[in-house]
Amino acid sequence: MLSRKTLVIGIILIAVLGISACIETNHEVEAPVAVTSANEPTDANNQVGVTPVADTSADERSPVWSPDSSKIFFKSDGWICVCNPDGSHREELAEIGWNSLVMDPERKRAFYKNITSDESTETYQAYVMDIDGKNLTKIASLTLEDEYVDDGGYIGGTRMLAYDMHSWSPDRTEIFFTRLGETGDTWVWDEEEGKWTRYKAGTEPPIPVVPDYYGPGNDIKLIAKEHLKTAWVWDLLENELRFVGNVSYGIVHGTLRGLVVWSPDGRYVALPCNDLSEAGSTEQIFVIDMETGESRRLTSFVGSSTWPRWSPDGKKIMYVRMPPKYWWCPSLPNDDEGSDIWVVDIDGSSEKQLTDTPKNWEEGFLRPDGKRIVYASWKPGSMGVGETREIDVRMVNEDGGDDRLLTTITTEFIGRMVWSPDGSKIAVVTWESGEDAIDRDIYMIDMPATEDVKNENHT
């Protein structure tokens, strides 16, 4: 029988695999749409053209557009490559290993970070080099003593390093960190009141138990250990780790790469955090002011709110909302129920749902002008090696209106979609499981004039 910790980890992995793709949306009866396979040329009956850009046997991902939309940079296995949007004139520029591709605004330099460990410390390193691999320079190096937080025996059951390194600032001079620290307080389910109650350190409240929840001897203790998540910034110019402010109070939880995002002007950072309250352990979107250290919770849904993305003007945040699977831990999403796209102002007001397809997963990507969102929509479900599904690629206005189908792609997941700066093209990263590794490829959607795309609300 699975232990609680094993099951929780499994649930989290399922959710991660689901939401890191893109999704399928609600549609009325419509004219047949040809399906574009990730391994076949575009069919002429598709609403928009989909052509391969990088679909070799290598693992190709992390597309980054040049400022004038004439070139696209990407990772191919351990190499930085560049080509035209149609895949022509491909060139290998420099070897960068497993690191993610982060570039300066002019696309002349590449940045990456690294972590090395010994028995008692973690050393974080930041590097920069020219895009052709020349002039590799270590910007800074920071060594921290190992410090762990542990929810063993409590809701979550997770153990991890207290410090976690995240994303580069827009000007590439800082890297955002978080730190978890135990407060001593606990939250316990109160059956009579029908809510979770906070108990201060030193008290010993009665702990309710759900016996044999996973089978004989596998009980759930309805108690959560509270940890404070704080925000820090690694100042690369001064090579110091600087405290910014408090963010949230929740159980031990990590944050996936790509979920901690700076505002376009570098003033704020948005991130999903676990949040303990009378509703239990939920996942909410928080924003912290990097100048004042003040933080704000933007969402309050009893479930999981995650994958924040900034609007180009920095006034709104688009995010994904997922319903809970378990009443005793609402932050664990229900994979069978899918997800929807929402948007909220950075002061927490004007929260609005943009998509609503029952039992479909959906994740969106804003056009550079912020007026339209391209999103993927698909039915949930685990896929085996070599298995694929039909994923709709759709577009909707920033207010949720004028929802329309762009094309349908046959693959396992869509991991990312990146608009060109001029809004004329979208780079799509597909994801398929192989026997030994994940195979990602990059395809290009050429966007037509809006009026040329089928509008399902006005047939």
Buried (B, 14 or more C-beta within 10 A) or exposed (E): EEEBBEBBBEBBEBBEBBBBBBBBBBBEEEEEBEBBBBEEEBBEEBBBBBBBBBBEEBBBBBBBBBEEBEBBBBBBBEBBBBBEBEBEEBEEBBEBEEBBBBBBEEBEBBBBBBEEEEEEEBEBBBBBBBBEBEEEEEBBBBEBEEEEBBBEEBBBBBEBBBBBBBBBBBEBBBBBBBBBEBBEBBBBBBEEEEEBEBBEEEEEBEEBEEEEEBEEEBBBBBBBBBBBBBBBBBBBEEEEBEEBBBBBBBBBBBBBEBBBBBBEEBBBBBBBBBBBBEBBBBBBBBBBBBEEBEBBBBBBBBBBBBBBBBBEEBEBBBBBBBBBBBEBBBBBBBBEBBBBBBBBBBEBEEBEEBBBBEEBBBBBBBBBEBEBBBBBBBBBEEBEEEEBBBBBBBBBBBEBEBBBBBBBBBBBBBBBBBBBEBBEBBBBBBBBBEEEEEBBBBBBBBBEEEEEBBEBEEE
